[in-house]
Amino acid sequence: MKRIVNLFVLPAGRAPGAPGGPPEPAKEFSVEAPTLDQLREVTRTRLIADGYRVRSISFGPRGLIAYAEERR
């Protein structure tokens, strides 16, 4: 199965809820895996490989939603 991931990135040094505003606008990419659980794992692996610190990954009505922090 293939799903779209909406990735919201928190810039390095910006804590959630702190002054400085919300995360950057969502970036989209697709992932593919045989099961729902593996979709989450593929997403996590890709984000880590791209240099992000993963905050959360969840399923939404139109795909996955991920929040991640840039590494310093």
mmCIF file as gemmi writes it, N, C-alpha and C atoms, coordinates in Angstrom:
data_model
loop_
_atom_site.group_PDB
_atom_site.id
_atom_site.type_symbol
_atom_site.label_atom_id
_atom_site.label_alt_id
_atom_site.label_comp_id
_atom_site.label_asym_id
_atom_site.label_entity_id
_atom_site.label_seq_id
_atom_site.pdbx_PDB_ins_code
_atom_site.Cartn_x
_atom_site.Cartn_y
_atom_site.Cartn_z
_atom_site.occupancy
_atom_site.B_iso_or_equiv
_atom_site.pdbx_formal_charge
_atom_site.auth_seq_id
_atom_site.auth_asym_id
_atom_site.pdbx_PDB_model_num
ATOM 1 N N . MET Axp A 1 ? 0.832 -1.178 0 1 0 ? 1 A 1
ATOM 2 C CA . MET Axp A 1 ? 0 0 0 1 0 ? 1 A 1
ATOM 3 C C . MET Axp A 1 ? 0.877 1.242 0 1 0 ? 1 A 1
ATOM 4 N N . LYS Axp A 2 ? 0.364 2.277 -0.594 1 0 ? 2 A 1
ATOM 5 C CA . LYS Axp A 2 ? 1.118 3.517 -0.736 1 0 ? 2 A 1
ATOM 6 C C . LYS Axp A 2 ? 0.324 4.635 -0.068 1 0 ? 2 A 1
ATOM 7 N N . ARG Axp A 3 ? 1.015 5.489 0.672 1 0 ? 3 A 1
ATOM 8 C CA . ARG Axp A 3 ? 0.354 6.598 1.359 1 0 ? 3 A 1
ATOM 9 C C . ARG Axp A 3 ? 1.21 7.863 1.241 1 0 ? 3 A 1
ATOM 10 N N . ILE Axp A 4 ? 0.55 9.004 1.315 1 0 ? 4 A 1
ATOM 11 C CA . ILE Axp A 4 ? 1.221 10.306 1.348 1 0 ? 4 A 1
ATOM 12 C C . ILE Axp A 4 ? 1.52 10.65 2.797 1 0 ? 4 A 1
ATOM 13 N N . VAL Axp A 5 ? 2.702 11.204 3.044 1 0 ? 5 A 1
ATOM 14 C CA . VAL Axp A 5 ? 3.089 11.689 4.37 1 0 ? 5 A 1
ATOM 15 C C . VAL Axp A 5 ? 3.137 13.209 4.315 1 0 ? 5 A 1
ATOM 16 N N . ASN Axp A 6 ? 2.437 13.86 5.228 1 0 ? 6 A 1
ATOM 17 C CA . ASN Axp A 6 ? 2.537 15.305 5.413 1 0 ? 6 A 1
ATOM 18 C C . ASN Axp A 6 ? 3.499 15.537 6.566 1 0 ? 6 A 1
ATOM 19 N N . LEU Axp A 7 ? 4.646 16.113 6.27 1 0 ? 7 A 1
ATOM 20 C CA . LEU Axp A 7 ? 5.702 16.317 7.256 1 0 ? 7 A 1
ATOM 21 C C . LEU Axp A 7 ? 5.737 17.779 7.687 1 0 ? 7 A 1
ATOM 22 N N . PHE Axp A 8 ? 5.586 17.997 8.989 1 0 ? 8 A 1
ATOM 23 C CA . PHE Axp A 8 ? 5.73 19.32 9.584 1 0 ? 8 A 1
ATOM 24 C C . PHE Axp A 8 ? 7.067 19.344 10.309 1 0 ? 8 A 1
ATOM 25 N N . VAL Axp A 9 ? 7.92 20.314 9.956 1 0 ? 9 A 1
ATOM 26 C CA . VAL Axp A 9 ? 9.272 20.376 10.504 1 0 ? 9 A 1
ATOM 27 C C . VAL Axp A 9 ? 9.398 21.558 11.46 1 0 ? 9 A 1
ATOM 28 N N . LEU Axp A 10 ? 9.873 21.262 12.665 1 0 ? 10 A 1
ATOM 29 C CA . LEU Axp A 10 ? 10.199 22.298 13.641 1 0 ? 10 A 1
ATOM 30 C C . LEU Axp A 10 ? 11.675 22.648 13.456 1 0 ? 10 A 1
ATOM 31 N N . PRO Axp A 11 ? 12.003 23.899 13.175 1 0 ? 11 A 1
ATOM 32 C CA . PRO Axp A 11 ? 13.407 24.27 13.029 1 0 ? 11 A 1
ATOM 33 C C . PRO Axp A 11 ? 14.195 23.989 14.314 1 0 ? 11 A 1
ATOM 34 N N . ALA Axp A 12 ? 15.468 23.684 14.166 1 0 ? 12 A 1
ATOM 35 C CA . ALA Axp A 12 ? 16.338 23.42 15.315 1 0 ? 12 A 1
ATOM 36 C C . ALA Axp A 12 ? 16.294 24.591 16.277 1 0 ? 12 A 1
ATOM 37 N N . GLY Axp A 13 ? 16.168 24.295 17.544 1 0 ? 13 A 1
ATOM 38 C CA . GLY Axp A 13 ? 16.161 25.332 18.561 1 0 ? 13 A 1
ATOM 39 C C . GLY Axp A 13 ? 14.792 25.892 18.889 1 0 ? 13 A 1
ATOM 40 N N . ARG Axp A 14 ? 13.778 25.543 18.143 1 0 ? 14 A 1
ATOM 41 C CA . ARG Axp A 14 ? 12.432 26.037 18.426 1 0 ? 14 A 1
ATOM 42 C C . ARG Axp A 14 ? 11.645 24.942 19.13 1 0 ? 14 A 1
ATOM 43 N N . ALA Axp A 15 ? 11.349 25.168 20.391 1 0 ? 15 A 1
ATOM 44 C CA . ALA Axp A 15 ? 10.57 24.196 21.156 1 0 ? 15 A 1
ATOM 45 C C . ALA Axp A 15 ? 9.095 24.355 20.831 1 0 ? 15 A 1
ATOM 46 N N . PRO Axp A 16 ? 8.346 23.244 20.771 1 0 ? 16 A 1
ATOM 47 C CA . PRO Axp A 16 ? 6.91 23.36 20.521 1 0 ? 16 A 1
ATOM 48 C C . PRO Axp A 16 ? 6.236 24.218 21.584 1 0 ? 16 A 1
ATOM 49 N N . GLY Axp A 17 ? 5.375 25.11 21.165 1 0 ? 17 A 1
ATOM 50 C CA . GLY Axp A 17 ? 4.663 25.976 22.103 1 0 ? 17 A 1
ATOM 51 C C . GLY Axp A 17 ? 5.449 27.213 22.516 1 0 ? 17 A 1
ATOM 52 N N . ALA Axp A 18 ? 6.723 27.295 22.168 1 0 ? 18 A 1
ATOM 53 C CA . ALA Axp A 18 ? 7.552 28.437 22.527 1 0 ? 18 A 1
ATOM 54 C C . ALA Axp A 18 ? 7.297 29.575 21.54 1 0 ? 18 A 1
ATOM 55 N N . PRO Axp A 19 ? 7.664 30.792 21.929 1 0 ? 19 A 1
ATOM 56 C CA . PRO Axp A 19 ? 7.553 31.898 20.973 1 0 ? 19 A 1
ATOM 57 C C . PRO Axp A 19 ? 8.348 31.576 19.713 1 0 ? 19 A 1
ATOM 58 N N . GLY Axp A 20 ? 7.871 32.022 18.622 1 0 ? 20 A 1
ATOM 59 C CA . GLY Axp A 20 ? 8.537 31.715 17.361 1 0 ? 20 A 1
ATOM 60 C C . GLY Axp A 20 ? 7.585 31.081 16.377 1 0 ? 20 A 1
ATOM 61 N N . GLY Axp A 21 ? 6.413 30.749 16.85 1 0 ? 21 A 1
ATOM 62 C CA . GLY Axp A 21 ? 5.389 30.284 15.932 1 0 ? 21 A 1
ATOM 63 C C . GLY Axp A 21 ? 5.321 28.796 15.712 1 0 ? 21 A 1
ATOM 64 N N . PRO Axp A 22 ? 4.439 28.413 14.814 1 0 ? 22 A 1
ATOM 65 C CA . PRO Axp A 22 ? 4.192 27.003 14.523 1 0 ? 22 A 1
ATOM 66 C C . PRO Axp A 22 ? 5.284 26.421 13.635 1 0 ? 22 A 1
ATOM 67 N N . PRO Axp A 23 ? 5.207 25.13 13.349 1 0 ? 23 A 1
ATOM 68 C CA . PRO Axp A 23 ? 6.184 24.534 12.437 1 0 ? 23 A 1
ATOM 69 C C . PRO Axp A 23 ? 6.046 25.106 11.03 1 0 ? 23 A 1
ATOM 70 N N . GLU Axp A 24 ? 7.026 24.804 10.205 1 0 ? 24 A 1
ATOM 71 C CA . GLU Axp A 24 ? 7.01 25.224 8.805 1 0 ? 24 A 1
ATOM 72 C C . GLU Axp A 24 ? 5.812 24.565 8.105 1 0 ? 24 A 1
ATOM 73 N N . PRO Axp A 25 ? 5.366 25.117 6.97 1 0 ? 25 A 1
ATOM 74 C CA . PRO Axp A 25 ? 4.286 24.458 6.211 1 0 ? 25 A 1
ATOM 75 C C . PRO Axp A 25 ? 4.671 23.019 5.863 1 0 ? 25 A 1
ATOM 76 N N . ALA Axp A 26 ? 3.672 22.186 5.718 1 0 ? 26 A 1
ATOM 77 C CA . ALA Axp A 26 ? 3.906 20.754 5.491 1 0 ? 26 A 1
ATOM 78 C C . ALA Axp A 26 ? 4.62 20.496 4.165 1 0 ? 26 A 1
ATOM 79 N N . LYS Axp A 27 ? 5.527 19.53 4.212 1 0 ? 27 A 1
ATOM 80 C CA . LYS Axp A 27 ? 6.152 18.984 3.011 1 0 ? 27 A 1
ATOM 81 C C . LYS Axp A 27 ? 5.491 17.629 2.776 1 0 ? 27 A 1
ATOM 82 N N . GLU Axp A 28 ? 5.351 17.235 1.541 1 0 ? 28 A 1
ATOM 83 C CA . GLU Axp A 28 ? 4.725 15.95 1.229 1 0 ? 28 A 1
ATOM 84 C C . GLU Axp A 28 ? 5.704 15.017 0.54 1 0 ? 28 A 1
ATOM 85 N N . PHE Axp A 29 ? 5.609 13.731 0.889 1 0 ? 29 A 1
ATOM 86 C CA . PHE Axp A 29 ? 6.314 12.679 0.176 1 0 ? 29 A 1
ATOM 87 C C . PHE Axp A 29 ? 5.507 11.399 0.341 1 0 ? 29 A 1
ATOM 88 N N . SER Axp A 30 ? 5.781 10.403 -0.46 1 0 ? 30 A 1
ATOM 89 C CA . SER Axp A 30 ? 5.02 9.16 -0.368 1 0 ? 30 A 1
ATOM 90 C C . SER Axp A 30 ? 5.894 8.031 0.157 1 0 ? 30 A 1
ATOM 91 N N . VAL Axp A 31 ? 5.235 7.086 0.809 1 0 ? 31 A 1
ATOM 92 C CA . VAL Axp A 31 ? 5.892 5.881 1.305 1 0 ? 31 A 1
ATOM 93 C C . VAL Axp A 31 ? 5.066 4.679 0.869 1 0 ? 31 A 1
ATOM 94 N N . GLU Axp A 32 ? 5.717 3.529 0.821 1 0 ? 32 A 1
ATOM 95 C CA . GLU Axp A 32 ? 5.045 2.31 0.413 1 0 ? 32 A 1
ATOM 96 C C . GLU Axp A 32 ? 5.521 1.161 1.288 1 0 ? 32 A 1
ATOM 97 N N . ALA Axp A 33 ? 4.571 0.323 1.721 1 0 ? 33 A 1
ATOM 98 C CA . ALA Axp A 33 ? 4.873 -0.848 2.546 1 0 ? 33 A 1
ATOM 99 C C . ALA Axp A 33 ? 3.674 -1.797 2.495 1 0 ? 33 A 1
ATOM 100 N N . PRO Axp A 34 ? 3.888 -3.064 2.865 1 0 ? 34 A 1
ATOM 101 C CA . PRO Axp A 34 ? 2.797 -4.026 2.786 1 0 ? 34 A 1
ATOM 102 C C . PRO Axp A 34 ? 1.722 -3.883 3.877 1 0 ? 34 A 1
ATOM 103 N N . THR Axp A 35 ? 2.063 -3.299 5.038 1 0 ? 35 A 1
ATOM 104 C CA . THR Axp A 35 ? 1.098 -3.175 6.132 1 0 ? 35 A 1
ATOM 105 C C . THR Axp A 35 ? 1.106 -1.76 6.701 1 0 ? 35 A 1
ATOM 106 N N . LEU Axp A 36 ? 0.06 -1.44 7.476 1 0 ? 36 A 1
ATOM 107 C CA . LEU Axp A 36 ? -0.012 -0.123 8.117 1 0 ? 36 A 1
ATOM 108 C C . LEU Axp A 36 ? 1.146 0.095 9.085 1 0 ? 36 A 1
ATOM 109 N N . ASP Axp A 37 ? 1.446 -0.911 9.905 1 0 ? 37 A 1
ATOM 110 C CA . ASP Axp A 37 ? 2.558 -0.768 10.847 1 0 ? 37 A 1
ATOM 111 C C . ASP Axp A 37 ? 3.873 -0.523 10.123 1 0 ? 37 A 1
ATOM 112 N N . GLN Axp A 38 ? 4.065 -1.189 9.013 1 0 ? 38 A 1
ATOM 113 C CA . GLN Axp A 38 ? 5.306 -1.001 8.268 1 0 ? 38 A 1
ATOM 114 C C . GLN Axp A 38 ? 5.354 0.371 7.597 1 0 ? 38 A 1
ATOM 115 N N . LEU Axp A 39 ? 4.2 0.945 7.263 1 0 ? 39 A 1
ATOM 116 C CA . LEU Axp A 39 ? 4.187 2.318 6.736 1 0 ? 39 A 1
ATOM 117 C C . LEU Axp A 39 ? 4.784 3.281 7.754 1 0 ? 39 A 1
ATOM 118 N N . ARG Axp A 40 ? 4.392 3.121 9.017 1 0 ? 40 A 1
ATOM 119 C CA . ARG Axp A 40 ? 4.964 3.984 10.066 1 0 ? 40 A 1
ATOM 120 C C . ARG Axp A 40 ? 6.462 3.78 10.192 1 0 ? 40 A 1
ATOM 121 N N . GLU Axp A 41 ? 6.903 2.526 10.151 1 0 ? 41 A 1
ATOM 122 C CA . GLU Axp A 41 ? 8.331 2.241 10.302 1 0 ? 41 A 1
ATOM 123 C C . GLU Axp A 41 ? 9.131 2.769 9.109 1 0 ? 41 A 1
ATOM 124 N N . VAL Axp A 42 ? 8.604 2.623 7.907 1 0 ? 42 A 1
ATOM 125 C CA . VAL Axp A 42 ? 9.282 3.157 6.711 1 0 ? 42 A 1
ATOM 126 C C . VAL Axp A 42 ? 9.389 4.679 6.81 1 0 ? 42 A 1
ATOM 127 N N . THR Axp A 43 ? 8.329 5.32 7.274 1 0 ? 43 A 1
ATOM 128 C CA . THR Axp A 43 ? 8.347 6.775 7.438 1 0 ? 43 A 1
ATOM 129 C C . THR Axp A 43 ? 9.396 7.191 8.458 1 0 ? 43 A 1
ATOM 130 N N . ARG Axp A 44 ? 9.414 6.516 9.609 1 0 ? 44 A 1
ATOM 131 C CA . ARG Axp A 44 ? 10.399 6.822 10.66 1 0 ? 44 A 1
ATOM 132 C C . ARG Axp A 44 ? 11.824 6.646 10.138 1 0 ? 44 A 1
ATOM 133 N N . THR Axp A 45 ? 12.073 5.542 9.456 1 0 ? 45 A 1
ATOM 134 C CA . THR Axp A 45 ? 13.412 5.271 8.925 1 0 ? 45 A 1
ATOM 135 C C . THR Axp A 45 ? 13.841 6.34 7.926 1 0 ? 45 A 1
ATOM 136 N N . ARG Axp A 46 ? 12.922 6.747 7.057 1 0 ? 46 A 1
ATOM 137 C CA . ARG Axp A 46 ? 13.258 7.779 6.063 1 0 ? 46 A 1
ATOM 138 C C . ARG Axp A 46 ? 13.566 9.117 6.73 1 0 ? 46 A 1
ATOM 139 N N . LEU Axp A 47 ? 12.754 9.501 7.718 1 0 ? 47 A 1
ATOM 140 C CA . LEU Axp A 47 ? 12.985 10.782 8.388 1 0 ? 47 A 1
ATOM 141 C C . LEU Axp A 47 ? 14.329 10.795 9.116 1 0 ? 47 A 1
ATOM 142 N N . ILE Axp A 48 ? 14.657 9.707 9.78 1 0 ? 48 A 1
ATOM 143 C CA . ILE Axp A 48 ? 15.949 9.623 10.474 1 0 ? 48 A 1
ATOM 144 C C . ILE Axp A 48 ? 17.092 9.679 9.47 1 0 ? 48 A 1
ATOM 145 N N . ALA Axp A 49 ? 16.952 8.97 8.353 1 0 ? 49 A 1
ATOM 146 C CA . ALA Axp A 49 ? 17.991 8.988 7.312 1 0 ? 49 A 1
ATOM 147 C C . ALA Axp A 49 ? 18.156 10.385 6.716 1 0 ? 49 A 1
ATOM 148 N N . ASP Axp A 50 ? 17.071 11.161 6.677 1 0 ? 50 A 1
ATOM 149 C CA . ASP Axp A 50 ? 17.131 12.531 6.158 1 0 ? 50 A 1
ATOM 150 C C . ASP Axp A 50 ? 17.642 13.529 7.194 1 0 ? 50 A 1
ATOM 151 N N . GLY Axp A 51 ? 17.972 13.042 8.402 1 0 ? 51 A 1
ATOM 152 C CA . GLY Axp A 51 ? 18.576 13.9 9.413 1 0 ? 51 A 1
ATOM 153 C C . GLY Axp A 51 ? 17.616 14.543 10.398 1 0 ? 51 A 1
ATOM 154 N N . TYR Axp A 52 ? 16.377 14.058 10.472 1 0 ? 52 A 1
ATOM 155 C CA . TYR Axp A 52 ? 15.395 14.622 11.397 1 0 ? 52 A 1
ATOM 156 C C . TYR Axp A 52 ? 15.333 13.828 12.694 1 0 ? 52 A 1
ATOM 157 N N . ARG Axp A 53 ? 14.9 14.495 13.747 1 0 ? 53 A 1
ATOM 158 C CA . ARG Axp A 53 ? 14.555 13.843 15.013 1 0 ? 53 A 1
ATOM 159 C C . ARG Axp A 53 ? 13.033 13.71 15.004 1 0 ? 53 A 1
ATOM 160 N N . VAL Axp A 54 ? 12.534 12.487 15.006 1 0 ? 54 A 1
ATOM 161 C CA . VAL Axp A 54 ? 11.101 12.237 14.872 1 0 ? 54 A 1
ATOM 162 C C . VAL Axp A 54 ? 10.39 12.526 16.187 1 0 ? 54 A 1
ATOM 163 N N . ARG Axp A 55 ? 9.361 13.362 16.119 1 0 ? 55 A 1
ATOM 164 C CA . ARG Axp A 55 ? 8.532 13.675 17.287 1 0 ? 55 A 1
ATOM 165 C C . ARG Axp A 55 ? 7.305 12.779 17.335 1 0 ? 55 A 1
ATOM 166 N N . SER Axp A 56 ? 6.6 12.646 16.198 1 0 ? 56 A 1
ATOM 167 C CA . SER Axp A 56 ? 5.423 11.774 16.157 1 0 ? 56 A 1
ATOM 168 C C . SER Axp A 56 ? 5.064 11.441 14.714 1 0 ? 56 A 1
ATOM 169 N N . ILE Axp A 57 ? 4.428 10.282 14.571 1 0 ? 57 A 1
ATOM 170 C CA . ILE Axp A 57 ? 3.885 9.853 13.282 1 0 ? 57 A 1
ATOM 171 C C . ILE Axp A 57 ? 2.519 9.256 13.583 1 0 ? 57 A 1
ATOM 172 N N . SER Axp A 58 ? 1.501 9.739 12.883 1 0 ? 58 A 1
ATOM 173 C CA . SER Axp A 58 ? 0.163 9.192 13.1 1 0 ? 58 A 1
ATOM 174 C C . SER Axp A 58 ? -0.589 9.126 11.775 1 0 ? 58 A 1
ATOM 175 N N . PHE Axp A 59 ? -1.678 8.38 11.784 1 0 ? 59 A 1
ATOM 176 C CA . PHE Axp A 59 ? -2.506 8.245 10.596 1 0 ? 59 A 1
ATOM 177 C C . PHE Axp A 59 ? -3.602 9.291 10.615 1 0 ? 59 A 1
ATOM 178 N N . GLY Axp A 60 ? -3.796 9.922 9.479 1 0 ? 60 A 1
ATOM 179 C CA . GLY Axp A 60 ? -4.882 10.87 9.302 1 0 ? 60 A 1
ATOM 180 C C . GLY Axp A 60 ? -5.841 10.33 8.261 1 0 ? 60 A 1
ATOM 181 N N . PRO Axp A 61 ? -6.894 11.058 7.966 1 0 ? 61 A 1
ATOM 182 C CA . PRO Axp A 61 ? -7.885 10.565 7.015 1 0 ? 61 A 1
ATOM 183 C C . PRO Axp A 61 ? -7.36 10.434 5.579 1 0 ? 61 A 1
ATOM 184 N N . ARG Axp A 62 ? -6.269 11.159 5.247 1 0 ? 62 A 1
ATOM 185 C CA . ARG Axp A 62 ? -5.737 11.114 3.88 1 0 ? 62 A 1
ATOM 186 C C . ARG Axp A 62 ? -4.283 10.666 3.819 1 0 ? 62 A 1
ATOM 187 N N . GLY Axp A 63 ? -3.79 9.992 4.835 1 0 ? 63 A 1
ATOM 188 C CA . GLY Axp A 63 ? -2.409 9.537 4.827 1 0 ? 63 A 1
ATOM 189 C C . GLY Axp A 63 ? -1.801 9.651 6.214 1 0 ? 63 A 1
ATOM 190 N N . LEU Axp A 64 ? -0.488 9.813 6.254 1 0 ? 64 A 1
ATOM 191 C CA . LEU Axp A 64 ? 0.219 9.93 7.525 1 0 ? 64 A 1
ATOM 192 C C . LEU Axp A 64 ? 0.581 11.385 7.786 1 0 ? 64 A 1
ATOM 193 N N . ILE Axp A 65 ? 0.669 11.719 9.064 1 0 ? 65 A 1
ATOM 194 C CA . ILE Axp A 65 ? 1.083 13.041 9.497 1 0 ? 65 A 1
ATOM 195 C C . ILE Axp A 65 ? 2.282 12.854 10.414 1 0 ? 65 A 1
ATOM 196 N N . ALA Axp A 66 ? 3.367 13.55 10.093 1 0 ? 66 A 1
ATOM 197 C CA . ALA Axp A 66 ? 4.592 13.415 10.878 1 0 ? 66 A 1
ATOM 198 C C . ALA Axp A 66 ? 5.064 14.789 11.344 1 0 ? 66 A 1
ATOM 199 N N . TYR Axp A 67 ? 5.556 14.825 12.574 1 0 ? 67 A 1
ATOM 200 C CA . TYR Axp A 67 ? 6.217 16.001 13.121 1 0 ? 67 A 1
ATOM 201 C C . TYR Axp A 67 ? 7.639 15.62 13.44 1 0 ? 67 A 1
ATOM 202 N N . ALA Axp A 68 ? 8.581 16.455 13.02 1 0 ? 68 A 1
ATOM 203 C CA . ALA Axp A 68 ? 9.994 16.164 13.238 1 0 ? 68 A 1
ATOM 204 C C . ALA Axp A 68 ? 10.739 17.466 13.49 1 0 ? 68 A 1
ATOM 205 N N . GLU Axp A 69 ? 11.891 17.337 14.137 1 0 ? 69 A 1
ATOM 206 C CA . GLU Axp A 69 ? 12.762 18.491 14.399 1 0 ? 69 A 1
ATOM 207 C C . GLU Axp A 69 ? 14.002 18.387 13.528 1 0 ? 69 A 1
ATOM 208 N N . GLU Axp A 70 ? 14.458 19.533 13.05 1 0 ? 70 A 1
ATOM 209 C CA . GLU Axp A 70 ? 15.759 19.57 12.384 1 0 ? 70 A 1
ATOM 210 C C . GLU Axp A 70 ? 16.82 19.326 13.443 1 0 ? 70 A 1
ATOM 211 N N . ARG Axp A 71 ? 17.857 18.632 13.06 1 0 ? 71 A 1
ATOM 212 C CA . ARG Axp A 71 ? 18.992 18.447 13.988 1 0 ? 71 A 1
ATOM 213 C C . ARG Axp A 71 ? 19.899 19.651 13.879 1 0 ? 71 A 1
ATOM 214 N N . ARG Axp A 72 ? 20.509 19.996 14.983 1 0 ? 72 A 1
ATOM 215 C CA . ARG Axp A 72 ? 21.42 21.15 15.009 1 0 ? 72 A 1
ATOM 216 C C . ARG Axp A 72 ? 22.716 20.847 14.335 1 0 ? 72 A 1
